[in-house]
């Protein structure tokens, strides 16, 4: 098997691997593809927090905080279907957040907070 033939030139979640590069082995035999030879999609999650504490008086402060989760709102697809007998072989049907379908998974969340300490 040619490793370059596994991945299509226009790779997408609906066509992650070239399905014509795979075939069922003969009965009572093993195939020639080893374990962990095909790469799945990568994961990118960017979370950020900024905070600042202001002194008001002796032993009294105000803290202002901003937090963001999944700031670029990036899709993190899961692994493709690996069963040759499946009609969805080679397609990615979910993301790593556990949602079914191909939405953005964990949404972008931005929250602001202010705390008065006395």
The first five atom37 places (N, CA, C, CB, O) and aatype in JSON, in Angstrom:
{
  "aatype": [20, 20, 20, 20, 20, 20, 20, 20, 20, 20, 20, 20, 20, 20, 20, 20, 20, 20, 20, 20, 20, 20, 20, 20, 20, 20, 20, 20, 20, 20, 20, 20, 20, 20, 20, 20, 20, 20, 20, 20, 20, 20, 20, 20, 20, 20, 20, 20, 20, 20, 20, 20, 20, 20, 20, 20, 20, 20, 20, 20, 20, 20, 20, 20, 20, 20, 20, 20, 20, 20, 20, 20, 20, 20, 20, 20, 20, 20, 20, 20, 20, 20, 20, 20, 20, 20, 20, 20, 20, 20, 20, 20, 20, 20, 20, 20, 20, 20, 20, 20, 20, 20, 20, 20, 20, 20, 20, 20, 20, 20, 20, 20, 20, 20, 20, 20, 20, 20],
  "atom_mask": [
    [1, 1, 1, 1, 1],
    [1, 1, 1, 1, 1],
    [1, 1, 1, 1, 1],
    [1, 1, 1, 1, 1],
    [1, 1, 1, 1, 1],
    [1, 1, 1, 1, 1],
    [1, 1, 1, 1, 1],
    [1, 1, 1, 1, 1],
    [1, 1, 1, 1, 1],
    [1, 1, 1, 1, 1],
    [1, 1, 1, 1, 1],
    [1, 1, 1, 1, 1],
    [1, 1, 1, 1, 1],
    [1, 1, 1, 1, 1],
    [1, 1, 1, 1, 1],
    [1, 1, 1, 1, 1],
    [1, 1, 1, 1, 1],
    [1, 1, 1, 1, 1],
    [1, 1, 1, 1, 1],
    [1, 1, 1, 1, 1],
    [1, 1, 1, 1, 1],
    [1, 1, 1, 1, 1],
    [1, 1, 1, 1, 1],
    [1, 1, 1, 1, 1],
    [1, 1, 1, 1, 1],
    [1, 1, 1, 1, 1],
    [1, 1, 1, 1, 1],
    [1, 1, 1, 1, 1],
    [1, 1, 1, 1, 1],
    [1, 1, 1, 1, 1],
    [1, 1, 1, 1, 1],
    [1, 1, 1, 1, 1],
    [1, 1, 1, 1, 1],
    [1, 1, 1, 1, 1],
    [1, 1, 1, 1, 1],
    [1, 1, 1, 1, 1],
    [1, 1, 1, 1, 1],
    [1, 1, 1, 1, 1],
    [1, 1, 1, 1, 1],
    [1, 1, 1, 1, 1],
    [1, 1, 1, 1, 1],
    [1, 1, 1, 1, 1],
    [1, 1, 1, 1, 1],
    [1, 1, 1, 1, 1],
    [1, 1, 1, 1, 1],
    [1, 1, 1, 1, 1],
    [1, 1, 1, 1, 1],
    [1, 1, 1, 1, 1],
    [1, 1, 1, 1, 1],
    [1, 1, 1, 1, 1],
    [1, 1, 1, 1, 1],
    [1, 1, 1, 1, 1],
    [1, 1, 1, 1, 1],
    [1, 1, 1, 1, 1],
    [1, 1, 1, 1, 1],
    [1, 1, 1, 1, 1],
    [1, 1, 1, 1, 1],
    [1, 1, 1, 1, 1],
    [1, 1, 1, 1, 1],
    [1, 1, 1, 1, 1],
    [1, 1, 1, 1, 1],
    [1, 1, 1, 1, 1],
    [1, 1, 1, 1, 1],
    [1, 1, 1, 1, 1],
    [1, 1, 1, 1, 1],
    [1, 1, 1, 1, 1],
    [1, 1, 1, 1, 1],
    [1, 1, 1, 1, 1],
    [1, 1, 1, 1, 1],
    [1, 1, 1, 1, 1],
    [1, 1, 1, 1, 1],
    [1, 1, 1, 1, 1],
    [1, 1, 1, 1, 1],
    [1, 1, 1, 1, 1],
    [1, 1, 1, 1, 1],
    [1, 1, 1, 1, 1],
    [1, 1, 1, 1, 1],
    [1, 1, 1, 1, 1],
    [1, 1, 1, 1, 1],
    [1, 1, 1, 1, 1],
    [1, 1, 1, 1, 1],
    [1, 1, 1, 1, 1],
    [1, 1, 1, 1, 1],
    [1, 1, 1, 1, 1],
    [1, 1, 1, 1, 1],
    [1, 1, 1, 1, 1],
    [1, 1, 1, 1, 1],
    [1, 1, 1, 1, 1],
    [1, 1, 1, 1, 1],
    [1, 1, 1, 1, 1],
    [1, 1, 1, 1, 1],
    [1, 1, 1, 1, 1],
    [1, 1, 1, 1, 1],
    [1, 1, 1, 1, 1],
    [1, 1, 1, 1, 1],
    [1, 1, 1, 1, 1],
    [1, 1, 1, 1, 1],
    [1, 1, 1, 1, 1],
    [1, 1, 1, 1, 1],
    [1, 1, 1, 1, 1],
    [1, 1, 1, 1, 1],
    [1, 1, 1, 1, 1],
    [1, 1, 1, 1, 1],
    [1, 1, 1, 1, 1],
    [1, 1, 1, 1, 1],
    [1, 1, 1, 1, 1],
    [1, 1, 1, 1, 1],
    [1, 1, 1, 1, 1],
    [1, 1, 1, 1, 1],
    [1, 1, 1, 1, 1],
    [1, 1, 1, 1, 1],
    [1, 1, 1, 1, 1],
    [1, 1, 1, 1, 1],
    [1, 1, 1, 1, 1],
    [1, 1, 1, 1, 1],
    [1, 1, 1, 1, 1],
    [1, 1, 1, 1, 1],
    [1, 1, 1, 1, 1]
  ],
  "atom_positions": [
    [[0.85, -1.19, 0.0], [0.0, 0.0, 0.0], [0.89, 1.24, 0.0], [-0.96, 0.0, 1.23], [1.82, 1.35, 0.79]],
    [[0.59, 2.14, -0.86], [1.3, 3.41, -0.95], [0.73, 4.36, 0.11], [1.18, 4.03, -2.38], [-0.46, 4.68, 0.06]],
    [[1.54, 4.84, 1.08], [1.0, 5.73, 2.12], [0.44, 7.03, 1.58], [2.07, 6.04, 3.12], [-0.45, 7.62, 2.2]],
    [[0.93, 7.5, 0.43], [0.42, 8.74, -0.15], [-0.97, 8.55, -0.73], [1.36, 9.25, -1.22], [-1.73, 9.51, -0.88]],
    [[-1.32, 7.3, -1.06], [-2.62, 7.02, -1.66], [-3.74, 6.98, -0.62], [-2.58, 5.71, -2.42], [-4.91, 6.95, -0.99]],
    [[-3.4, 6.98, 0.64], [-4.41, 6.88, 1.7], [-5.19, 8.18, 1.83], [-3.74, 6.55, 3.05], [-6.4, 8.14, 2.06]],
    [[-4.54, 9.31, 1.69], [-5.18, 10.6, 1.89], [-5.54, 11.24, 0.54], [-4.27, 11.54, 2.71], [-4.68, 11.34, -0.33]],
    [[-6.78, 11.67, 0.36], [-7.15, 12.34, -0.9], [-6.52, 13.73, -0.99], [-8.68, 12.44, -1.03], [-6.12, 14.3, 0.02]],
    [[-6.43, 14.25, -2.18], [-5.82, 15.57, -2.37], [-6.7, 16.67, -1.77], [-5.58, 15.85, -3.86], [-6.17, 17.66, -1.26]],
    [[-8.01, 16.53, -1.83], [-8.94, 17.49, -1.21], [-9.58, 16.85, 0.01], [-10.02, 17.96, -2.24], [-10.73, 16.41, -0.04]],
    [[-8.84, 16.82, 1.1], [-9.3, 16.17, 2.32], [-10.34, 17.01, 3.04], [-8.12, 15.89, 3.25], [-10.16, 18.22, 3.21]],
    [[-11.45, 16.37, 3.45], [-12.5, 17.05, 4.21], [-13.09, 16.06, 5.19], [-13.61, 17.64, 3.26], [-12.73, 14.88, 5.18]],
    [[-13.99, 16.52, 6.04], [-14.59, 15.61, 7.02], [-15.46, 14.55, 6.36], [-15.42, 16.4, 8.03], [-15.64, 13.47, 6.93]],
    [[-16.0, 14.82, 5.2], [-16.82, 13.82, 4.51], [-15.97, 12.9, 3.62], [-17.89, 14.51, 3.66], [-16.47, 11.91, 3.09]],
    [[-14.69, 13.21, 3.47], [-13.8, 12.41, 2.64], [-12.39, 12.49, 3.22], [-13.81, 12.89, 1.14], [-11.48, 13.05, 2.6]],
    [[-12.2, 11.94, 4.44], [-10.93, 12.07, 5.15], [-9.86, 11.15, 4.58], [-11.12, 11.79, 6.63], [-8.7, 11.54, 4.47]],
    [[-10.25, 9.92, 4.21], [-9.29, 8.98, 3.62], [-9.82, 8.5, 2.28], [-9.03, 7.78, 4.56], [-11.03, 8.53, 2.02]],
    [[-8.92, 8.06, 1.43], [-9.28, 7.53, 0.12], [-9.76, 6.1, 0.31], [-8.07, 7.6, -0.88], [-8.95, 5.19, 0.52]],
    [[-11.05, 5.88, 0.23], [-11.62, 4.56, 0.52], [-11.21, 3.5, -0.49], [-13.13, 4.65, 0.57], [-11.24, 2.31, -0.17]],
    [[-10.83, 3.89, -1.69], [-10.42, 2.91, -2.69], [-9.03, 2.32, -2.39], [-10.42, 3.54, -4.07], [-8.61, 1.37, -3.05]],
    [[-8.32, 2.87, -1.41], [-7.01, 2.34, -1.02], [-7.13, 1.14, -0.1], [-6.19, 3.42, -0.35], [-6.11, 0.54, 0.26]],
    [[-8.34, 0.78, 0.3], [-8.54, -0.29, 1.28], [-9.42, -1.38, 0.69], [-9.16, 0.26, 2.57], [-10.31, -1.11, -0.13]],
    [[-9.18, -2.61, 1.11], [-9.99, -3.75, 0.69], [-10.01, -4.76, 1.82], [-9.44, -4.38, -0.62], [-9.1, -4.81, 2.64]],
    [[-11.05, -5.57, 1.86], [-11.13, -6.63, 2.87], [-10.09, -7.71, 2.55], [-12.56, -7.24, 2.93], [-9.95, -8.09, 1.38]],
    [[-9.36, -8.21, 3.56], [-8.4, -9.29, 3.3], [-9.14, -10.61, 3.03], [-7.43, -9.45, 4.5], [-10.33, -10.73, 3.32]],
    [[-8.43, -11.57, 2.5], [-9.02, -12.88, 2.25], [-9.45, -13.5, 3.58], [-8.01, -13.82, 1.51], [-8.93, -13.15, 4.64]],
    [[-10.41, -14.41, 3.52], [-10.91, -15.06, 4.73], [-9.79, -15.74, 5.5], [-12.0, -16.07, 4.39], [-8.85, -16.28, 4.91]],
    [[-9.9, -15.72, 6.82], [-8.96, -16.29, 7.79], [-7.52, -15.78, 7.61], [-8.97, -17.81, 7.69], [-6.57, -16.49, 7.93]],
    [[-7.37, -14.56, 7.1], [-6.05, -13.93, 7.02], [-6.14, -12.53, 7.6], [-5.54, -13.89, 5.54], [-7.22, -11.96, 7.73]],
    [[-5.0, -11.99, 7.93], [-4.91, -10.63, 8.43], [-4.56, -9.7, 7.27], [-3.87, -10.52, 9.57], [-3.98, -10.13, 6.27]],
    [[-4.91, -8.45, 7.41], [-4.52, -7.47, 6.4], [-3.08, -7.06, 6.59], [-5.43, -6.24, 6.46], [-2.41, -7.53, 7.51]],
    [[-2.58, -6.19, 5.73], [-1.17, -5.78, 5.79], [-0.99, -4.4, 6.42], [-0.58, -5.78, 4.41], [0.13, -3.88, 6.43]],
    [[-2.05, -3.79, 6.93], [-1.93, -2.47, 7.55], [-1.71, -2.65, 9.04], [-3.19, -1.6, 7.27], [-2.5, -3.3, 9.72]],
    [[-0.66, -2.08, 9.54], [-0.35, -2.19, 10.96], [-1.23, -1.28, 11.8], [1.1, -1.87, 11.21], [-2.1, -0.58, 11.28]],
    [[-1.01, -1.29, 13.09], [-1.77, -0.5, 14.04], [-1.27, 0.95, 14.04], [-1.67, -1.11, 15.47], [-0.07, 1.19, 13.97]],
    [[-2.18, 1.9, 14.12], [-1.85, 3.34, 14.22], [-1.06, 3.86, 13.02], [-1.07, 3.6, 15.5], [-0.1, 4.62, 13.2]],
    [[-1.43, 3.47, 11.82], [-0.73, 3.92, 10.61], [-1.4, 5.08, 9.9], [-0.59, 2.79, 9.67], [-0.79, 5.68, 9.02]],
    [[-2.62, 5.41, 10.25], [-3.35, 6.48, 9.57], [-3.58, 7.62, 10.57], [-4.7, 5.97, 8.98], [-4.03, 7.39, 11.69]],
    [[-3.28, 8.82, 10.15], [-3.42, 9.98, 11.04], [-4.82, 10.56, 10.93], [-2.37, 11.05, 10.69], [-5.36, 10.73, 9.84]],
    [[-5.39, 10.87, 12.07], [-6.67, 11.55, 12.13], [-6.46, 13.05, 12.15], [-7.48, 11.11, 13.35], [-5.32, 13.51, 12.08]],
    [[-7.53, 13.81, 12.25], [-7.39, 15.27, 12.29], [-6.77, 15.73, 13.61], [-8.76, 15.94, 12.1], [-6.89, 15.07, 14.64]],
    [[-6.11, 16.86, 13.56], [-5.52, 17.43, 14.76], [-6.55, 18.15, 15.61], [-4.4, 18.38, 14.39], [-7.7, 18.33, 15.2]],
    [[-6.14, 18.55, 16.79], [-7.02, 19.25, 17.73], [-6.42, 20.61, 18.04], [-7.22, 18.42, 19.04], [-5.22, 20.73, 18.3]],
    [[-7.26, 21.64, 18.02], [-6.82, 22.98, 18.37], [-7.87, 23.62, 19.25], [-6.55, 23.85, 17.1], [-9.01, 23.83, 18.83]],
    [[-7.5, 23.94, 20.47], [-8.4, 24.61, 21.41], [-7.6, 25.73, 22.05], [-8.99, 23.61, 22.49], [-6.51, 25.49, 22.58]],
    [[-8.12, 26.95, 22.01], [-7.42, 28.09, 22.57], [-8.3, 28.75, 23.61], [-7.02, 29.1, 21.46], [-9.34, 29.32, 23.29]],
    [[-7.88, 28.66, 24.87], [-8.59, 29.28, 25.99], [-7.68, 30.37, 26.56], [-8.97, 28.22, 27.1], [-6.46, 30.23, 26.56]],
    [[-8.29, 31.46, 27.04], [-7.5, 32.57, 27.53], [-8.23, 33.26, 28.68], [-7.2, 33.57, 26.4], [-9.46, 33.34, 28.69]],
    [[-7.48, 33.75, 29.65], [-8.06, 34.51, 30.76], [-7.15, 35.7, 31.07], [-8.26, 33.61, 32.02], [-5.93, 35.57, 31.07]],
    [[-7.76, 36.83, 31.34], [-7.05, 38.04, 31.76], [-7.71, 38.55, 33.03], [-7.06, 39.14, 30.63], [-8.93, 38.55, 33.15]],
    [[-6.88, 38.99, 33.98], [-7.46, 39.55, 35.2], [-6.57, 40.68, 35.71], [-7.63, 38.46, 36.29], [-5.37, 40.73, 35.44]],
    [[-7.2, 41.56, 36.44], [-6.49, 42.7, 37.03], [-7.14, 43.02, 38.36], [-6.51, 43.95, 36.09], [-8.36, 43.06, 38.47]],
    [[-6.32, 43.23, 39.38], [-6.81, 43.56, 40.71], [-6.46, 45.01, 41.01], [-6.22, 42.61, 41.78], [-5.31, 45.43, 40.88]],
    [[-7.48, 45.77, 41.43], [-7.31, 47.18, 41.78], [-7.51, 47.34, 43.28], [-8.31, 48.08, 40.98], [-8.48, 46.83, 43.84]],
    [[-6.59, 48.05, 43.93], [-6.75, 48.36, 45.36], [-7.64, 49.58, 45.51], [-5.37, 48.61, 46.03], [-7.43, 50.6, 44.85]],
    [[-8.64, 49.48, 46.38], [-9.57, 50.58, 46.63], [-9.19, 51.3, 47.92], [-11.03, 50.07, 46.71], [-9.01, 52.52, 47.94]],
    [[-9.06, 50.54, 48.97], [-8.66, 51.06, 50.27], [-7.91, 49.94, 50.97], [-9.9, 51.56, 51.12], [-7.68, 48.88, 50.39]],
    [[-7.53, 50.17, 52.21], [-6.82, 49.15, 52.94], [-7.69, 47.9, 53.06], [-6.41, 49.66, 54.32], [-8.79, 47.95, 53.61]],
    [[-7.18, 46.78, 52.56], [-7.84, 45.47, 52.61], [-9.14, 45.41, 51.8], [-8.13, 45.1, 54.04], [-9.99, 44.57, 52.07]],
    [[-9.29, 46.3, 50.82], [-10.46, 46.26, 49.92], [-9.94, 46.35, 48.49], [-11.47, 47.43, 50.24], [-9.2, 47.26, 48.13]],
    [[-10.36, 45.37, 47.67], [-9.92, 45.34, 46.28], [-11.09, 44.99, 45.36], [-8.77, 44.32, 46.1], [-12.1, 44.43, 45.78]],
    [[-10.91, 45.35, 44.12], [-11.84, 44.94, 43.06], [-11.02, 44.18, 42.03], [-12.6, 46.17, 42.42], [-9.99, 44.66, 41.56]],
    [[-11.5, 43.01, 41.69], [-10.84, 42.22, 40.65], [-11.75, 42.17, 39.42], [-10.51, 40.78, 41.17], [-12.93, 41.83, 39.53]],
    [[-11.19, 42.51, 38.27], [-11.9, 42.45, 36.99], [-11.28, 41.29, 36.21], [-11.81, 43.81, 36.18], [-10.06, 41.19, 36.1]],
    [[-12.13, 40.42, 35.66], [-11.65, 39.22, 34.99], [-12.42, 38.98, 33.69], [-11.78, 38.0, 35.92], [-13.64, 39.17, 33.64]],
    [[-11.71, 38.58, 32.64], [-12.32, 38.18, 31.37], [-11.76, 36.81, 30.99], [-12.04, 39.25, 30.23], [-10.55, 36.61, 31.02]],
    [[-12.65, 35.88, 30.64], [-12.24, 34.53, 30.27], [-12.88, 34.16, 28.94], [-12.62, 33.51, 31.37], [-14.01, 34.54, 28.65]],
    [[-12.15, 33.42, 28.14], [-12.71, 32.93, 26.87], [-12.32, 31.47, 26.71], [-12.2, 33.77, 25.65], [-11.21, 31.06, 27.06]],
    [[-13.26, 30.68, 26.18], [-13.06, 29.27, 25.92], [-13.36, 29.01, 24.45], [-13.95, 28.38, 26.84], [-14.36, 29.51, 23.93]],
    [[-12.51, 28.26, 23.78], [-12.61, 28.01, 22.34], [-12.72, 29.33, 21.59], [-13.82, 27.1, 22.02], [-13.64, 29.54, 20.79]],
    [[-11.79, 30.21, 21.84], [-11.83, 31.56, 21.29], [-11.97, 31.63, 19.76], [-10.59, 32.29, 21.7], [-12.77, 32.43, 19.28]],
    [[-11.24, 30.81, 18.97], [-11.44, 30.9, 17.52], [-12.68, 30.16, 17.02], [-10.22, 30.36, 16.81], [-12.97, 30.2, 15.82]],
    [[-13.42, 29.48, 17.9], [-14.63, 28.72, 17.54], [-14.31, 27.71, 16.45], [-15.76, 29.69, 17.07], [-15.0, 27.62, 15.43]],
    [[-13.26, 26.94, 16.68], [-12.71, 26.0, 15.71], [-13.34, 24.62, 15.86], [-11.18, 25.9, 15.86], [-13.51, 24.14, 16.98]],
    [[-13.7, 23.97, 14.75], [-14.21, 22.61, 14.75], [-13.06, 21.64, 15.02], [-14.9, 22.27, 13.41], [-12.02, 21.72, 14.37]],
    [[-13.24, 20.73, 15.97], [-12.27, 19.69, 16.27], [-12.88, 18.34, 15.94], [-11.81, 19.75, 17.75], [-13.49, 17.72, 16.81]],
    [[-12.74, 17.88, 14.69], [-13.38, 16.62, 14.3], [-12.75, 15.41, 14.99], [-13.3, 16.44, 12.8], [-11.58, 15.43, 15.34]],
    [[-13.56, 14.38, 15.16], [-13.12, 13.13, 15.77], [-12.44, 12.26, 14.71], [-14.32, 12.37, 16.4], [-12.07, 12.77, 13.65]],
    [[-12.28, 10.99, 14.98], [-11.64, 10.08, 14.02], [-12.66, 9.59, 12.99], [-10.99, 8.87, 14.75], [-13.86, 9.54, 13.3]],
    [[-12.22, 9.23, 11.79], [-13.17, 8.74, 10.78], [-13.67, 7.33, 11.11], [-12.51, 8.74, 9.4], [-13.05, 6.6, 11.88]],
    [[-14.8, 6.98, 10.53], [-15.35, 5.63, 10.69], [-14.36, 4.63, 10.11], [-16.74, 5.51, 10.0], [-13.9, 4.8, 8.98]],
    [[-14.03, 3.59, 10.87], [-12.99, 2.66, 10.47], [-13.47, 1.31, 9.99], [-12.07, 2.46, 11.58], [-12.65, 0.46, 9.63]],
    [[-14.75, 1.08, 9.96], [-15.27, -0.21, 9.53], [-15.47, -0.24, 8.01], [-16.6, -0.52, 10.25], [-16.23, 0.56, 7.47]],
    [[-14.77, -1.15, 7.34], [-14.86, -1.24, 5.88], [-16.27, -1.56, 5.4], [-13.9, -2.29, 5.36], [-16.65, -1.18, 4.29]],
    [[-17.04, -2.26, 6.22], [-18.38, -2.64, 5.79], [-19.4, -1.53, 6.0], [-18.82, -3.88, 6.53], [-20.55, -1.67, 5.58]],
    [[-19.02, -0.43, 6.62], [-19.93, 0.68, 6.88], [-20.07, 1.56, 5.64], [-19.44, 1.51, 8.07], [-19.12, 1.76, 4.89]],
    [[-21.27, 2.09, 5.44], [-21.47, 3.01, 4.3], [-20.82, 4.36, 4.55], [-22.97, 3.21, 4.03], [-20.67, 5.16, 3.62]],
    [[-20.42, 4.63, 5.78], [-19.77, 5.9, 6.13], [-18.26, 5.71, 6.36], [-20.42, 6.5, 7.37], [-17.64, 6.53, 7.03]],
    [[-17.68, 4.64, 5.81], [-16.25, 4.38, 5.97], [-15.44, 5.58, 5.46], [-15.84, 3.09, 5.22], [-15.64, 6.05, 4.35]],
    [[-14.52, 6.05, 6.29], [-13.65, 7.16, 5.92], [-14.22, 8.54, 6.17], [-13.31, 7.05, 4.5], [-13.56, 9.54, 5.92]],
    [[-15.47, 8.61, 6.67], [-16.1, 9.9, 6.96], [-16.04, 10.19, 8.45], [-17.56, 9.92, 6.46], [-16.08, 9.28, 9.28]],
    [[-15.94, 11.46, 8.78], [-15.95, 11.88, 10.18], [-17.36, 12.35, 10.5], [-14.89, 13.02, 10.47], [-17.89, 13.26, 9.86]],
    [[-17.97, 11.72, 11.5], [-19.38, 11.97, 11.79], [-19.61, 12.71, 13.1], [-20.11, 10.69, 11.82], [-20.76, 13.05, 13.41]],
    [[-18.57, 12.97, 13.86], [-18.75, 13.67, 15.13], [-17.5, 14.47, 15.45], [-19.08, 12.68, 16.28], [-16.48, 14.34, 14.78]],
    [[-17.59, 15.29, 16.48], [-16.42, 16.05, 16.91], [-16.03, 15.6, 18.31], [-16.7, 17.57, 16.88], [-16.75, 14.81, 18.94]],
    [[-14.91, 16.09, 18.8], [-14.4, 15.58, 20.07], [-15.18, 16.06, 21.28], [-12.98, 15.97, 20.22], [-14.97, 15.56, 22.39]],
    [[-16.07, 17.04, 21.09], [-16.84, 17.51, 22.24], [-17.98, 16.56, 22.57], [-17.37, 18.89, 21.98], [-18.63, 16.74, 23.6]],
    [[-18.25, 15.58, 21.73], [-19.3, 14.63, 21.99], [-20.6, 14.95, 21.31], [-19.53, 14.53, 23.44], [-21.56, 14.18, 21.41]],
    [[-20.69, 16.07, 20.6], [-21.91, 16.4, 19.86], [-22.01, 15.52, 18.63], [-21.94, 17.89, 19.47], [-21.0, 15.23, 17.99]],
    [[-23.21, 15.11, 18.28], [-23.4, 14.41, 17.01], [-23.51, 15.46, 15.92], [-24.67, 13.49, 17.05], [-23.99, 16.57, 16.16]],
    [[-23.08, 15.12, 14.74], [-23.11, 16.07, 13.64], [-21.83, 16.86, 13.58], [-24.29, 17.01, 13.78], [-20.9, 16.6, 14.35]],
    [[-21.77, 17.8, 12.69], [-20.54, 18.56, 12.48], [-20.73, 20.03, 12.76], [-20.05, 18.37, 11.07], [-20.33, 20.87, 11.95]],
    [[-21.31, 20.36, 13.89], [-21.34, 21.76, 14.29], [-20.03, 22.06, 15.01], [-22.57, 22.07, 15.21], [-19.14, 21.21, 15.04]],
    [[-19.89, 23.21, 15.56], [-18.62, 23.64, 16.14], [-18.3, 22.99, 17.47], [-18.63, 25.12, 16.3], [-17.28, 23.32, 18.08]],
    [[-19.15, 22.08, 17.95], [-18.85, 21.4, 19.2], [-18.99, 22.35, 20.36], [-17.45, 20.8, 19.17], [-20.01, 23.01, 20.51]],
    [[-17.96, 22.42, 21.17], [-17.97, 23.37, 22.27], [-17.97, 24.77, 21.69], [-16.76, 23.15, 23.23], [-17.04, 25.13, 20.97]],
    [[-18.99, 25.57, 21.99], [-19.07, 26.89, 21.36], [-18.06, 27.86, 21.97], [-20.49, 27.46, 21.5], [-17.48, 27.59, 23.02]],
    [[-17.87, 28.97, 21.31], [-17.05, 30.03, 21.87], [-17.8, 30.62, 23.06], [-16.72, 31.14, 20.8], [-18.97, 31.0, 22.95]],
    [[-17.14, 30.68, 24.18], [-17.75, 31.25, 25.39], [-16.84, 32.35, 25.89], [-17.97, 30.14, 26.5], [-15.64, 32.15, 26.08]],
    [[-17.42, 33.53, 26.1], [-16.68, 34.66, 26.67], [-17.46, 35.13, 27.87], [-16.48, 35.83, 25.61], [-18.65, 35.42, 27.78]],
    [[-16.78, 35.22, 29.0], [-17.46, 35.68, 30.21], [-16.63, 36.74, 30.92], [-17.75, 34.49, 31.16], [-15.4, 36.69, 30.94]],
    [[-17.34, 37.68, 31.5], [-16.73, 38.78, 32.23], [-17.19, 38.69, 33.68], [-17.09, 40.17, 31.59], [-18.33, 38.31, 33.96]],
    [[-16.3, 39.05, 34.6], [-16.65, 39.0, 36.02], [-15.97, 40.15, 36.76], [-16.23, 37.63, 36.64], [-14.9, 40.63, 36.37]],
    [[-16.63, 40.58, 37.83], [-16.05, 41.58, 38.71], [-16.3, 41.12, 40.13], [-16.66, 43.01, 38.44], [-17.42, 40.71, 40.47]],
    [[-15.26, 41.18, 40.98], [-15.37, 40.71, 42.35], [-14.87, 41.81, 43.3], [-14.58, 39.38, 42.56], [-13.78, 42.35, 43.12]],
    [[-15.67, 42.1, 44.29], [-15.29, 43.06, 45.33], [-14.91, 42.28, 46.59], [-16.45, 44.06, 45.63], [-15.73, 41.55, 47.14]],
    [[-13.68, 42.45, 47.02], [-13.17, 41.72, 48.21], [-13.03, 42.73, 49.34], [-11.79, 41.0, 47.9], [-12.35, 43.75, 49.21]],
    [[-13.67, 42.42, 50.47], [-13.56, 43.32, 51.63], [-13.29, 42.54, 52.9], [-14.82, 44.15, 51.8], [-13.17, 43.13, 53.97]]
  ]
}
